[in-house]
């Protein structure tokens, strides 16, 4: 937005300057835009800058249930203290620092451009076949995980991970993309470049989005650390490949789904049950759901 965009035509043909409106009126106008628009408008004039700091604006950008979500945070979370912050500071804290809620097993943050909710189900919130059997899996702490514990594969043949979440936890009228967030154990990671893994995402009781995904971040170097080459006929280049995140973890896109309101339950499934080769070294942080970003 530039200075020319603050002026508009009136019924008698005269030009009116938005900056001459009361600050409260401008704040109401900005609250109907987006967080990105509100921040850009601060450069237009002093009046717009003052209006863009208003609680009227940032309360509209926060999720309608934000106070309930904050009340569910971990009691010892000293990094989040809304009692001393403005509404704008609360908004950006939720954008930049995922908030742990529900005993610390789920994290919630906001997408900065839209204010829509991003949710990650930690490994403790997932249903993992044999996840509590120490022969196959182990719960461990990890210094770079947002959660207290992650789950590590020792050795499995049957891989099945399921997550469920109420649509009320997500932003309405939004298309979401689900991601599997993981790392690998150096020198112990094998078996994930042999066959693809099946992913299914959708509303419980409706048709699911299905695809095959790769959980091998090093698929393009099959000889690294002596891993076995892919099975004949398995073309990894045509599968969804992992990408490294800004936090150092990897993520693989599992599929997308639409939230249109109501009280539906979303289900995310990742599995490979017909296996003759074992797998090891997968470190599971969780499954994250983020709003689908439209191409610029």
Secondary structure, DSSP 8 states (H G I E B T S, - for coil): --GGGGEEE-TTS-EEEGGGS-HHHHHHHHTTS-HHHHHHHTTT-HHHHHHHT-HHHHHHHS-TTHHHHHHTB-TT-TT--GGGS-HHHHHHHHHHS-EEETTTTEEEEE-TTT--EEEEEEGGGSEETTTT-TTTEEEE--TT-SSS-EEEESSBS-EEEEEEEEGGGS-SSEEEEEEEEEEE-TTT-BSTTTS-EEEEEEETTS--EEEEE---TTTT-TTGGG-----TT--GGGSB--EE-TTS-EEEEEEEEEE-SSS-EEEEEEEE-S-SS-BB-EEEEEEEEEE-----
